[in-house]
Amino acid sequence: MVFAASVQGAVRITALNAVAEREGLRPGMGLADARAALPELRVEQAAVGADEKALGALAHWCGRYSPWTAVDPHGANELTGGRDSILLDVTGCAHLFGGEDGLLRDLMARLKNFRIHARAALADTPGAAWAVARFGDMNPAGYAVVPPGGSRDALGDLPVAALRLDRETTENLGRLGLKQVRDLLGLPRAPLARRFGLRIGRALDQVLGREDEPISPNLPRVPYRARLAFLESVGRVEDIAYALDTLLDQLCPLLDRGQRGARRLVLDLFRVDGEVKSITVGTSRPVRTPDHLRRLFADRIGQVDAGFGIDAAVLSAPLTEPLTATQVPLPGEAVRAEGENAGELALLADRLGNRLGMDKVRRFEARQSFVPERAVVTVPLAAKASAEGAAQWPGHLTRPLRLLSAPELIQVVAEVPDGPPYLFRWRRGNHRIARVDGPERIGPEWWRAAGPGSRQTRDYYRAEDREGRRFWL
């Protein structure tokens, strides 16, 4: 199987799998020649945009190894111009995976499970890692580790293209007999600069670490984040709960200063064997009260598999909403009790939502419709209030607290034709009306599609029978 695209007026192979490579096909080969050599060849159209999007998603996934991760600006496919490599700065992170070799072994194993063929290298500088990954020898697992201070020796036998030079410069150096990096390392810089400019000297300085080459990662903006590292690994539930308390005491003041409340929190627990256990909880409304958030995690902490121990924990709030301060009125204990009850109800809803799913806990919300069956809908408790619901429509109308699931037929007797009901029969019982108010006339909503009863005008009466029972007829 190969991918092909139009390159300089000809359709050429831009990528291929191992089977096609074993048959002698190569990137840059004309598609017509490839089909002639392999008639059963499967061809797909190359999609550079989709490839770069997938590469960006893979770079984001690589954040499990280091927060300093980015798509390599130098890694461009010569045929399509699309990016094809990722840079990771794993300084201070490798010990979480058992060292540099353990990190690369884990990375390559996971990529293999994703059915992604890749080469990886770890070195002192981004340039040296780039060169070895593309042109160096790999171990059977598909990666190479350059020992500290060994970049010069590792690069010596590699072609000058490993210095990330353009094709024209590489070809000109080849005509002069300068084909390997070691051929350039021993030359004085001045003649090279006069012939080729400063780019060769700068490329050498970058791969050898004489010139800094920082990585600019596209980090997701998570300003509300707290981290805690343990001097010794922990594994007891009590220790994890204590760490959570410490992290909440750090995070909630940050939310308070930003006048924000958390809608989703993530607790990442880093195990000594390299695994990361994450606990995610959500809230139905913005919250920054430590006790409220602590109780949401309480049901989940006991389920964490600490393995051989946890040596670091990170608590972040990736989703927040504005939460301004409110003042509780001083006079009247009933108002304060109502606020306390609202907080307890929100906590109950949050705990149920995190256990059953936030979309399973629902609330009523008003809609701008006089038609009873359309005036109120149920929405997930965590959903934002819509413009219709926020308008509290219609606030001046008197409506029953409960409607029957479907209208039921009644027999009505009126004192005068088209007058208010005097007596009605419902469910085999007669009800004599003592008081009645109405009618309230509700017309059809012309902008909606026609349905059963949607084009009929309705007259509603509020009635009370002689036993004090009230009905909406």
Buried (B, 14 or more C-beta within 10 A) or exposed (E): EBBBBEBEEEBBBBBBEEEBEEEEBEBEBBBEEBBEEBEEBEBEEBBBEEBBEEBBEBBBBBBBBBEBBBBBEEBBBEBBEBBBBBBBBBEEBBBBBBEBBBBBBBBBEBBEEEEEEBBBBBBBBBBBBBBBBBBBEBEEBBBBBBEEEEBBEBBEEBBBBBBBBEEEBBEBBEEEEBBBBBBBEEEEEEEBBEEBEEBBBBBBBBBBBEBEBEBEBEEEEEEBBBEBEBEEBBBEBEBBBEBBEBBBEBBBEBBBEBEBBBBBBBBBBBBBEBBEBEBEBBBBBBBBBBEBBBBBBEEBBEEBEBBEBBBBBBBBBBBBEEBEEEEEEEEEEEEEEEEEEEBEEBBEBBBBBBEEEBEEBBBEBBBEBBBBEEBBBEBBBBBEEBEBBEEEBEEEEEEEEEEEEEEEEEEBEEEEEEEBBBBBEBEEEEBEBEEBEBBBEBEBEEEEEEEEEEEEEBEBBBBBBEEEEEBBB
